[in-house]
Amino acid sequence: MNNSPFRRLSRRHFMSAAGSAGVGAFGVPPIFQHALAASDVNLDAAGQAAMDREGPILVVVELTGGNDGLNTVVPYGDDAYYNARPRIGIPAGDVRTIDDHFGFHPSCKGLAELYDRGELAIVHGCGYDQPSFSHFISMSYWHSAAPNSGESSGWVGRAAANLSPTPRRDYIINVDERPSQAVRNPVHPALVFDQPETFRRDGVYEQQPLFDELVGDPGASESNLSFLSRSARDARQSAMLVREAWDAYRSDVDYGINVGLAQDLRKIVALIDARMPARFYYCGYRGNSFDTHVHQVDVHARLLAYATDAIRGFVDDVERIGRADDVLMLVFTEFGRRVPENISLGTDHGTATPVFLAGAPVAGGQYGEPPSLTELDDGNLLHTTDFRRVYASAVGNWMGADPRAVLGGDFEPIPAVASA
């Protein structure tokens, strides 16, 4: 006789117990994240086939820490810039020229190349009303796309749910150690992994015997055990597909220094090439790296080189696999920096910042009104573009979701992205 407590556990009691037992997204043990979101859904063959069709893909990259937009897209034609930054301002002769007013930081070779090819849009002055200078709070606002609201779900997750109101396996993939709030939603649990070669959706050690029982019992008659067994098998299959895609990945595309963001973007290309059903990918330059309070000049130069080389490499790599027309990248940070440099040869938390759209689907160029460097709010830029206008372009124009439903309001899309 099998005395497993699972055979006596209702779905309601399981959910309650799971909520206090583990460390996965939404407080649920990792092996059950797929199960809870898809508890009453079983994809039939037609649904799976529809899910697997190629279509538009959105890749979101966050630059954690608050990237200094003024030293990334440098207003070298404005004397106010050099007056505010006499020691850390980028010399006019060093910038990678965009026009007679703006130029890229000299380390932004990758962005400059994409811009020259017409595959990069710069959206100036992105921000929101009543800005927060806290990393955690401001990033939460960008993740939720609902500043000062307390919203806990994410804009990427809501876009996925709007496109497909019924659960689809591996519809959202988040390359990181833990899921971002941006992918949170009640329909599609994100597939979250860091290192594909060791990725297993097996849960922690204490959960392994239960996981093995579920996977090994495909004929279970109890509805609770049946749906959990099916979901556990799906989770293990997803992990296997990730490992196989990474094992098969070969590319000679130059991503610059192959660390951090470059590695994560390679993983995403591997999955796209393997025809994973994901329509949304999320990753970031981790570790609060762009928080350049002290001795910014050298540190920021390295960060920009690593990040922008990786971004250019990604765009080139999706072209290599024949998917360039299918993939749009959006790059953001939680806030910019204050206009004046600080006493430590760095910059402090600020407000408005440029957002970038990259890839073959982009109508390259500059969009939005650049903020004034003299009309400031206590040394901070006044934002000129609500960042949700960029999101509206990505989820509405590109992905085909309803931007009003996703973003909770009417935000005019930036005309840098045509319909897919």
Secondary structure, DSSP 8 states (H G I E B T S, - for coil): ----GGGG--HHHHHHHHHTT--SGGG--GGGHHHHHTTT----HHHHHHHHS---EEEEEEETTT--GGGTEE-TT-HHHHHH-TTTS--GGGSEESSSS-EE-TT-HHHHHHHHTT-EEEEEEEE-SS----HHHHHHHHHHT-TTTT--S-HHHHHHHHH-SS--TTSEEEESSS--GGG--SS---EEES-GGG------GGGHHHHHHHHT-TT--SHHHHHHHHHHHHHHHHHHHHHHHHHH-------SS-STHHHHHHHHHHHHHTT---SEEEEEE-TTTT---SSHHHHHHHHHHHHHHHHHHHHHHHHHTT-GGGEEEEEE-S--B-SS--TTSS--B-S-EEEEEESTTB--EEES----SSS-BTTB----EEHHHHHHIIIIIIT---HHHHHTS-----TTB---
